[in-house]
Amino acid sequence: MTSEAFVTVASACTFTDKKPQADGSLLVKAQCEAEGEEGQSPAQFTIKRSAKSPKKLVIADEDGTVYGEVARCR
């Protein structure tokens, strides 16, 4: 994960808009590509600090599905 995108084993998402929220989280709109599929599709994610590890971030999609804890790439 970087300030511009995040990549998983099966997908890559490039951020198109970022809005800080009152609770400290970040609402992110992105264009995502999935492995084995043509083109991009829009997506929305919430990114917030992990309650377990303050140095890690938690990414969840619009449905609340959590992608897990990640650390920022340098």
ZAGUZA-587501 format. One line per field, with one value per residue (C-alpha): residue number from 1; x, y, z. Coordinates in steps of 0.2 Angstrom, whole numbers, plus 5000, padded with zeros to 4 digits. Example, Ala and Ser with C-alpha at 12.3 -4.5 7.8 and 13.67 -1.06 7.14 Angstrom:
BEGIN
i	(1 2)
east	(5062 5068)
north	(4978 4995)
up	(5039 5036)
This chain:
BEGIN
i	(1 2 3 4 5 6 7 8 9 10 11 12 13 14 15 16 17 18 19 20 21 22 23 24 25 26 27 28 29 30 31 32 33 34 35 36 37 38 39 40 41 42 43 44 45 46 47 48 49 50 51 52 53 54 55 56 57 58 59 60 61 62 63 64 65 66 67 68 69 70 71 72 73 74)
east	(5000 5006 4998 4992 4987 4986 4989 4983 4987 4972 4969 4977 4968 4973 4965 4955 4949 4953 4942 4947 4932 4928 4933 4951 4948 4950 4936 4945 4937 4948 4948 4952 4959 4956 4967 4960 4947 4948 4947 4944 4929 4926 4927 4926 4936 4938 4956 4959 4972 4972 4966 4979 4994 4994 5008 4996 4981 4964 4956 4937 4927 4909 4901 4912 4923 4940 4955 4966 4980 4993 5008 5013 5026 5041)
north	(5000 5017 5035 5032 5013 4996 4979 4962 4945 4946 4965 4982 4998 5016 5029 5043 5053 5053 5061 5061 5057 5064 5047 5048 5035 5039 5036 5032 5030 5020 5011 4993 4979 4961 4947 4938 4952 4965 4984 4993 4995 5008 5004 5013 5008 5014 5014 5016 5013 4995 4994 4980 4988 5007 5005 4995 5000 4991 4992 4988 4989 4996 4980 4980 4966 4968 4965 4963 4973 4980 4991 5006 5002 5014)
up	(5000 4996 4996 4978 4977 4985 4978 4983 4976 4965 4962 4960 4965 4961 4972 4963 4978 4997 5010 5029 5040 5058 5066 5059 5045 5026 5013 4997 4980 4968 4951 4952 4941 4945 4940 4925 4921 4907 4912 4928 4940 4953 4971 4988 5003 5021 5028 5046 5059 5067 5085 5087 5080 5078 5064 5053 5043 5040 5023 5021 5006 5004 5010 5026 5020 5028 5018 5033 5041 5030 5032 5021 5008 5009)
